Structure formats: C-alpha cells, structure tokens
C-alpha cells in the first residue's frame, strides 16, 4: 500500500490547497477582489449566537457561584449550581413541598435559628435540647433527640441515607421519606399543613400534578413556634 497526496502534482488542486490554508489562518481576499455576490457580510446564525451566549452565561454563572461564600455552605448538599438534580426533584413535587425543600437547602426555614435572625423568637436554641444547641437544619434532621421516633422510622425506610444530609435534601430516592419525617415531627404544619406525600398512584387519581412555576417566590408565612 502506498500513500499518494491528493493535491500533489495537480496545479489547480495545489492552488486550492494554498487558498484553503490562507483561509484557515484568517487571511481574506481584499473586498475589491471578490465578486459582487461575495462582498456582503455573511448572514449571522441566530441559533449559533444563542448557543454561544448560553455557554458564556453558564460558564460565568458557575465561576461566580464558586467564588461566592454561599457555595461553601451549599457544597455539603449539592456541588452543582444551578442544580439539575434539584430541579428534577422540585418539578416532581407539589408546590408547597418544593417551597419547603428549597428552604431546607438554604437554611431559610422556620426553625429557631432562622426565626431568631428574623427577630421572631428570643433564642436560636433548640427547645428540645438543654445544651444550648442552635436549631438548624442539620440538627433538626439528624441530631435532635426530640424527634428520635420519627428519625428511627426514617432510618428503617431508607437505611444509611437517613444519616446523610446530602442524600436527604438532594435525592429523588429519599424525598418521599424526608417529607414523611417532617410530617411526623409536626414542624411547619402551621405554614404548610399536611406534608406527607401520597403514593404516586394516589396522587395520579387526584388529577395532574402541579409543578412549581418559574421564577416563583418562596411561599408561606414564617412560623413563630416549635409546633
């Protein structure tokens, strides 16, 4: 077998090859040397512009998020922002459940530490604990002895995942058990009502699921007690 260069020895092909290399380097013929129908600017592809713009915006948003002090706090739950996994979970939930989920993920939830920051309660400490522990999401979900029975049920349902805040707040496989735990603790009832999720078949009988609207605000008033 012998390799034969396609342009070698053929004058026309050699010239075409030279011009192609010039074009690849960014060299262009003077406008006056071009035929009239080639002198106008090439049409701009709107589709290509959108792709380039979206890629630029996504890259910039990702870089700015990683430089944000909030990124450090969120990394323990979800390293990807914006989170495709969270969006998938949220759009599978009723609106009030999606609202509470984002509040749990961001610590902007009516637990005593957040309520104290909002000047709605006089202490940020958990009322079930006598050791001055601030009532935050991690403590509420994984530590507080006041909810040990609800937590035991959670562990029976999902096993070791019940001890991982990343799994609890960032997994389609645990979200149903998470809201059953919240329901069993009785917290947030004044704001959200019954938070136990019906099984998929039961929800389907009640009609089409509603998905959270784009650009919505977090709903629900602040809760001022432990419920």
C-alpha positions in Angstrom: 0.0 0.0 0.0 1.3 3.4 -0.9 0.0 6.8 0.2 -0.4 9.4 -2.5 -1.0 13.1 -1.5 -4.3 14.1 -3.2 -3.1 17.6 -4.3 0.5 16.7 -5.3 1.4 17.5 -8.9 -2.0 18.9 -9.9 -1.7 22.7 -10.3 -5.4 23.5 -9.7 -5.5 21.5 -6.5 -2.2 22.9 -5.3 -3.6 26.5 -5.7 -6.9 25.5 -4.0 -4.9 23.9 -1.1 -2.9 27.2 -0.7 -6.0 29.3 -0.6 -7.6 26.9 1.9 -4.6 27.3 4.2 -4.8 31.1 3.9 -8.4 31.0 4.9 -7.6 28.8 7.9 -5.1 31.3 9.1 -7.8 34.0 8.9 -6.4 35.7 5.7 -9.1 37.1 3.5 -9.0 38.5 0.0 -9.5 42.2 -0.4 -13.1 43.1 -0.9 -12.5 44.6 -4.3 -11.1 41.3 -5.5 -14.3 39.4 -4.6 -17.2 39.0 -6.9 -20.2 41.2 -6.0 -22.3 38.4 -4.6 -19.5 37.6 -2.1 -18.9 41.2 -0.9 -21.8 41.3 1.5 -21.4 40.2 5.1 -22.2 36.5 5.7 -25.6 36.0 7.4 -25.4 35.5 11.2 -26.8 32.3 12.6 -29.2 33.2 15.4 -29.1 29.6 16.6 -25.3 29.7 16.9 -25.4 33.1 18.7 -27.9 31.7 21.2 -25.6 28.7 21.8 -22.6 30.9 22.3 -24.4 33.3 24.6 -25.9 30.5 26.7 -22.5 28.8 27.1 -20.9 32.1 28.1 -23.6 32.9 30.7 -23.5 29.4 32.1 -19.7 29.4 32.5 -19.7 32.9 34.1 -22.5 32.0 36.5 -20.7 28.8 37.5 -17.4 30.8 38.2 -19.2 33.5 40.1 -21.1 30.9 42.2 -17.9 29.1 43.1 -16.4 32.4 44.3 -19.4 33.1 46.4 -19.3 32.4 50.2 -22.6 30.6 49.9 -21.0 28.0 47.7 -19.1 26.6 50.6 -22.3 26.1 52.6 -24.1 24.5 49.7 -21.3 22.2 48.7 -22.2 19.8 51.5 -25.6 19.4 50.0 -25.1 19.9 46.3 -21.9 20.7 44.4 -23.7 21.6 41.2 -25.3 25.0 40.9 -27.6 25.5 39.2 -28.5 22.0 40.3 -30.2 19.8 37.6 -30.8 17.2 40.3 -32.7 19.7 42.5 -34.7 21.0 39.5 -35.7 17.4 38.7 -36.9 16.8 42.3 -38.7 20.2 42.6 -40.6 19.8 39.4 -41.9 16.4 40.6 -43.3 17.8 43.8 -46.4 19.8 44.7 -45.6 23.5 45.1 -45.6 23.7 48.9 -43.2 20.7 49.1 -40.9 22.3 46.6 -41.0 25.5 48.6 -40.1 23.8 51.8 -37.3 21.8 50.2 -35.6 24.9 48.9 -35.9 26.5 52.4 -34.4 23.4 54.0 -31.5 23.5 51.5 -30.8 27.2 52.1 -31.4 27.3 55.9 -34.1 29.9 55.3 -36.6 27.8 57.0 -38.8 28.4 60.1 -36.5 26.7 62.6 -35.5 28.7 65.7 -32.0 29.8 64.4 -33.5 31.4 61.3 -36.5 32.8 63.3 -34.1 34.4 65.8 -32.2 36.1 62.9 -35.6 37.5 61.8 -36.2 38.7 65.4 -39.3 36.5 65.6 -38.2 34.4 68.7 -36.0 35.3 71.6 -33.5 32.5 71.3 -31.9 30.5 68.4 -31.6 27.4 70.6 -33.5 24.2 70.2 -36.2 23.8 72.8 -35.8 20.1 72.9 -32.2 20.3 74.0 -30.7 21.6 77.2 -27.2 22.1 75.9 -27.6 25.4 74.0 -27.7 23.9 70.5 -28.9 26.2 67.8 -31.9 24.7 66.0 -30.7 24.5 62.4 -31.5 22.1 59.5 -28.7 19.7 60.3 -29.7 19.4 64.0 -33.4 19.1 63.1 -32.9 16.3 60.6 -30.0 14.3 62.0 -29.5 15.1 65.7 -32.3 16.4 67.8 -33.5 13.8 70.4 -36.9 15.3 70.4 -37.6 13.6 67.0 -35.9 10.3 67.6 -39.0 8.3 66.9 -39.6 10.0 63.6 -35.9 9.5 62.8 -36.0 5.8 63.6 -38.8 5.4 61.1 -36.8 7.3 58.6 -33.8 5.0 59.1 -36.0 2.0 58.7 -37.3 3.3 55.4 -34.1 4.4 53.7 -31.2 3.0 55.8 -27.8 4.8 56.0 -29.1 7.6 53.7 -31.1 8.9 56.7 -27.8 10.0 58.2 -26.6 12.0 55.2 -27.9 15.5 54.7 -26.7 15.3 51.1 -29.0 12.3 50.4 -31.9 13.7 52.3 -32.0 17.0 50.5 -30.7 16.0 47.1 -32.1 12.7 46.1 -35.2 11.6 44.3 -35.0 8.3 46.2 -35.3 9.8 49.7 -37.6 12.8 49.1 -40.8 10.9 50.0 -39.3 9.6 53.2 -37.9 13.1 54.0 -41.4 14.7 53.9 -42.9 11.8 55.9 -40.3 12.6 58.6 -41.2 16.3 58.5 -44.8 15.3 58.8 -44.1 13.0 61.7 -42.3 15.7 63.6 -45.2 18.1 63.3 -42.9 21.0 62.3 -44.1 23.6 59.7 -47.7 22.4 60.0 -49.0 25.9 60.6 -47.4 27.1 57.4 -47.7 24.1 55.1 -50.3 21.8 56.6 -50.1 18.0 56.0 -46.7 17.3 54.3 -46.9 13.5 54.0 -46.7 12.8 50.2 -49.3 10.4 48.8 -48.1 7.5 46.9 -47.7 8.2 43.1 -50.8 6.1 42.2 -53.0 8.0 44.8 -51.7 11.4 43.5 -52.5 10.4 40.0 -56.1 9.7 40.9 -56.5 13.2 42.2 -55.5 14.8 38.9 -52.5 16.0 37.1 -49.5 17.0 39.3 -48.8 20.7 39.5 -45.2 21.8 39.1 -43.7 24.9 40.6 -43.9 27.9 38.4 -40.7 29.5 37.1 -39.4 32.5 38.9 -41.8 32.0 41.9 -41.1 33.4 45.3 -40.7 31.1 48.3 -44.2 30.8 49.6 -45.6 30.5 53.2 -45.5 32.8 56.2 -42.9 32.4 58.9 -43.7 30.1 61.8 -43.2 31.5 65.3 -43.4 28.4 67.4 -42.0 24.9 67.6 -45.3 23.3 66.6 
